[in-house]
């Protein structure tokens, strides 16, 4: 069985005159080690804001993106050293976490899980957690903070981090492979041996469906299946053996899987779009890397650890390397937004019906501040947000306030969020 995109021709027949409404979605895009803010922050406010070097990849989609300057996440301030862990743990919870390397971790519930608890029953997967670096949730990863804090941004509750899938092929199997989405290594190997493609099983049914569809829906179905086939073929061709064994140290995972890191990134982004397009899930979190990631970006001509480079000490050579990495991260975000904008839905595009957040655990890698965070908010949230502006806040609102507003865009109304969210972030509509 394969999920289909929304098709007008076979939509449930509603009461005469009733309008169909496309789903509202939230997606959270995390990047590690902060951003070089002087090459990020536009000089002009309002519409037609300028695009500094790092934001230049947004040129074709900037009218769908708000740059939010002046937001803070005070809950991310650690108890002593540990800004990466504390900042990542509170990234979606806006909650100050307990400093521990043991099993007594304590956080809050993340914004994606608040939405999933309220609305997730409408889809096969209430929420999805994806990433590109793995690792266990035990041990110390940052100055006495548990690895659970550095490797997860989605939390079902104070002591329940939600692990992410880091292999595109496993993600594909979870979305389209099994009835319960949980497959063993033996099941995955058997499926890949016996089948040439999931789509082969539904080819006849697809052909039988086409005569029932209108012209636009036939085009939409052909485009959808062609894209799905291309995605599956690319994953099959580029992936190594399925990553079903316990994840080793994140650095070794990166070394083993980095044959084409950009291809892996794009595959994960494509899977997110497909999952939303066929309404398998409406709430997704994605970690481009773990907190304080030591990934090397040799494929960009930048050698050395990202984390080490982020401690730039204002040295020009480090700042230049940071700009390359940060710009590439924004390029991946822009790719996601363009893919979403290309999916037509009731009331506009998938991007029009969504809100997509881009940010990090800290502001600047050298200073480890949690004020004036780098924040992009893309999409219109079904009309709840007016995009295409650079908005500068003077009174330092918090991530908690932002998440109250994002939840409202999907119809989940809360009065407070996290440690310091007291009301919806103003100025977005």
Secondary structure, DSSP 8 states (H G I E B T S, - for coil): -------GGGS---STT-------EEEEEEESS---GGGTS-SS-EES----GGGGGGTTTGGGEEEEES-B-GGG--SSS-HHHHHHHTTTT-------SSS-------HHHHHHHHHGGGSSSS-EEEES----S-SEEETTEEHHHHS---EEETTEE---B--HHHHHHHHHT-SSS---HHHHHHHHHH-S-GGGGGHHHHHHHHTTS-HHHHHHHHHHHHHHHHHHHHHHHH--S---S----HHHHHHHHGGGHHHHHHHHHHHHHHHHHTTS-SEEEEESS-TT---EEGGGTEEEEHHHHHS-TT-HHHHHHHHHHHHHHHHHHHHHHHHHHTSEETTEETTTTEEEEEEESSS-TTT---SS--EEEES-GGGT---SEEEE-SS--BHHHHHHHHHHHTT---S-BTTTB-S--TT--
